[in-house]
Amino acid sequence: MAKRQAATPANDVDAESGKGSSLNFKVDAEFKKEFKGFAVAQGISMTDLLKEGYALSKKERQK
């Protein structure tokens, strides 16, 4: 399977300095409410939940 590597935009350098970088995308209100509620119930931030979900998805898809 070929691997793709995205170019790193200049503003992603902020993520390395600890400032972070914003992901801007729209989700419907019900999904946001459910996502936030699940994160709160797990005692983690929405950002950490997103990162964890991404890591799990990436691991699964690279099998």
CYANA upper distance limits for C-alpha pairs under 8 A (distance plus 0.5 A):
  8 THR  CA     12 ASP  CA      7.04
  9 PRO  CA     13 VAL  CA      8.26
 11 ASN  CA     21 SER  CA      7.64
 12 ASP  CA     16 GLU  CA      7.86
 12 ASP  CA     20 GLY  CA      8.16
 12 ASP  CA     21 SER  CA      6.55
 13 VAL  CA     17 SER  CA      7.33
 14 ASP  CA     18 GLY  CA      7.01
 14 ASP  CA     19 LYS  CA      5.79
 14 ASP  CA     20 GLY  CA      6.03
 14 ASP  CA     21 SER  CA      6.78
 15 ALA  CA     19 LYS  CA      6.03
 15 ALA  CA     20 GLY  CA      4.44
 15 ALA  CA     21 SER  CA      6.02
 16 GLU  CA     20 GLY  CA      7.83
 27 VAL  CA     31 PHE  CA      6.97
 27 VAL  CA     32 LYS  CA      7.04
 28 ASP  CA     32 LYS  CA      6.95
 29 ALA  CA     33 LYS  CA      6.67
 30 GLU  CA     34 GLU  CA      6.68
 31 PHE  CA     35 PHE  CA      6.42
 32 LYS  CA     36 LYS  CA      6.44
 33 LYS  CA     37 GLY  CA      6.50
 34 GLU  CA     38 PHE  CA      6.58
 35 PHE  CA     39 ALA  CA      6.73
 35 PHE  CA     46 MET  CA      7.79
 36 LYS  CA     40 VAL  CA      6.65
 36 LYS  CA     46 MET  CA      6.58
 37 GLY  CA     41 ALA  CA      6.59
 38 PHE  CA     42 GLN  CA      6.73
 39 ALA  CA     43 GLY  CA      6.66
 39 ALA  CA     44 ILE  CA      5.80
 39 ALA  CA     45 SER  CA      6.33
 39 ALA  CA     46 MET  CA      6.10
 39 ALA  CA     49 LEU  CA      6.75
 40 VAL  CA     44 ILE  CA      6.50
 40 VAL  CA     45 SER  CA      7.44
 40 VAL  CA     46 MET  CA      8.48
 44 ILE  CA     48 ASP  CA      6.75
 44 ILE  CA     49 LEU  CA      7.20
 45 SER  CA     49 LEU  CA      6.77
 46 MET  CA     50 LEU  CA      6.65
 47 THR  CA     51 LYS  CA      6.69
 48 ASP  CA     52 GLU  CA      6.55
 49 LEU  CA     53 GLY  CA      6.55
 50 LEU  CA     54 TYR  CA      6.61
 51 LYS  CA     55 ALA  CA      6.68
 52 GLU  CA     56 LEU  CA      6.73
 53 GLY  CA     57 SER  CA      6.59
 54 TYR  CA     58 LYS  CA      6.48
 55 ALA  CA     59 LYS  CA      6.63
 56 LEU  CA     60 GLU  CA      6.68
 57 SER  CA     61 ARG  CA      6.58
 58 LYS  CA     62 GLN  CA      6.69
 59 LYS  CA     63 LYS  CA      7.46
